[in-house]
Amino acid sequence: MKKLQEAYEARSKKLNKVEVMKNLKDPKEAYNKLQDYARDGYASIPDEDKKYFLKCFGIYDRPATPERFMLKLRIPGGFMNATQAKVIGECAKEYGQDYIDLTTRQQCELRYLRIEDLPTILKKLELVGIDAYQTGVDNIRSIMCDPLDDMGFDNVLPSHKTLLKLQEMFLYSSDWISALPRKFNTAITGSLSNRCNIFCHDASFVLAQKDGMYGYNMYLGGKVGVVGKNANIFLRNESDVILAFGSIIDIFKRFGFRDNRNKNRLHHLIEAVGIEEIASAIRENAGVDFLSAGTTMTQIDFNDPDQGRVQLRDGSFGVHMVVPSGVFSGSAMMEVAELATKYGNEQIRLDMEQSLYILGVRDVEALLKEELFKKYKSVDSPYMNHLIACAGTAHCPFGVIENKNDAIEMAKYLDEKVHIDSGRVRMYWSACVKGCGNHALADIGFEGCKAKVEGEAVDGVHIYLGGKLVSEGVEGRTVIKSAPLMYAKYYVESLMLEYKKHRLENENFEQFNDRLLSKFTLSNIGFAMKLNAYLREKKIDTDFEFIHSAKTGKNEEFEVFELGRRLYYALSKVEPYTAYDKFTNTLKSEKLQDIRKLVPKIDENIALLLEAILDENEKKRAVVFSELSSFIEL
């Protein structure tokens, strides 16, 4: 492990402020003083406890809600029974303005909590087996897994019991509380379907097969929106998983960087020494020469939210409940607990898209007639079924945009303007660059930013396209940068109109993107989204579509000319030139007829746009879409 030691020493010239703060006290000192803080009030809490030490136990002071705390619960794998759900709901209703956030890590967050009430809340939760230990800052966070696990037909290796054994290795241990350089996220699945965003964690154990054996491949260095690397390690059984997990967390604890907090996740250690070195160190540290990787079997994108229900191995059903943007309430959670008892087997599961399942349901139709399913539907619109949005400015100090309601508003708008009865469109929203809403893995992702309208700063989003959860995961790429939020829905509307018109039967957006959109550059797609929004805004009636069969080879210069040619024809029903060769006019002496004469009332910006693309002088023609954006600003 020489390379690891050298990398560590190279990054050990100084400690970041948080590492310096850690030396002030044992984190448990802060936790043990909760009763005193509750008695003496918010002003009695030392600054370092609010900034760091209480966060080790999931207690977050939130400036956006002055003198009120967020409590991040630990719910292993999102597995929760009706009794636990009832108590969580009661705590939210009585102490937290009846508000609950469901998160992308299969957890619940309670908000608006007073320090005076926190000891009482924690005691109530503890009595039903729920706590918030080590759910924040530099700890091994809650571990994710398939919410259906051994009850699902597509499960090969039940993994939740293994998850609990992994958790036992660090939970409540003074050796591990606040011991890491940075947070450490983990997930394990033994299922064919990816219901837990399995490839985007610091350590992932993924169903695999090798030489006829089922086990797990190990992936390392993932984080929100970043796919982990295959470590070329196959783990044959639970014992192997425990040894490998113990080895990698020990390596991260010993060699992880403690200088720059923006560059000290496991991902950055892997970047520094290489995945091969990390894999070798895992084997050496564990004292086991683990097998090389097998074939990864978790390659199916789950579609339960599109069906609203999924049959389980015992013949009952898991009934899905869509919770748009994860905005839930204590009252609703208490109702879920009642319904799980009345219709199911008292088991509730949280999923990675901020929604939930009620398991063991025999009479699905009777359950769906309950009042709660009128608000939180089993099957919502394709725009709502997979909607994710992180906390945003209302609750997070890093948020750039409000986010949750922004996401819901866009989904409602699209359902009204481009209604589709079926299909799957995964829209994930992150309020800032940190990406807690997994925007880079979405069909269409949104990252909060600032944009400008007439020189004034406004809320905006970078729009991403083409993320995937299947296979080993794929990160999407930016299709429009800094789109003003007020216009973003019109740009996405352009995309959904193309999807609705050209999709095949039962084709989801990911498949549509692979089949058609992938033939074009991202610049072309982004420009066409904005152009079609402009045409609709100006009520310019044309049958222009940006999806076409011309083979431009994803050459942007060719795409620009082809778009101009087709738009010119769509508006005038006349070709701009009589003959073409390799996406330019053949007769160089041929004059371009002014489209204003062919279409007397044409929008002047569109006329200028076409002149810039189709200029008779080839040297003056626009060759990239960025040269043309100013013509079609809303």
Secondary structure by P-SEA (a helix, b strand, c coil): caaaaaaaaaacccccaaaaaaacccaaaaaaaaaaaaaacccccccccccccccccccccccccccbbbbbbbcccccccaaaaaaaaaaaaaccccbbbbccccbbbbcccccccaaaaaaaaaaacccccccccccccccccccccccccccccccaaaaaaaaaaccccccccccccbbbbbbbbcccccccccccccbbbcccccccbbbbbbbccccccbbbccccbbbccaaaaaaaaaaaaaaaaccccccccccccaaaaaaaccaaaaaaaaaaaacccccccccccccccccccccccccccccccbbbbbbccccccaaaaaaaaaaaaaccccbbbbcccccccccccccaaaaaacaaaaaccccccccccbbbbccccccccccccccaaaaaaaaaaaaaaccccbbbbbbbbbcccccccccccccbbbbbbbbbccccccbbbbcccbbbccccbbbbbbcccccccccaaaaaaaaaaaaaacccccccaaaaaacccccccaaaaaaaaaaaaaaaaacccccccccccccccccaaaaaaaaaaaaaaaaccccccccccccccccccccccccccccccccaaaaaaaaaaccccccccccccccccccccc
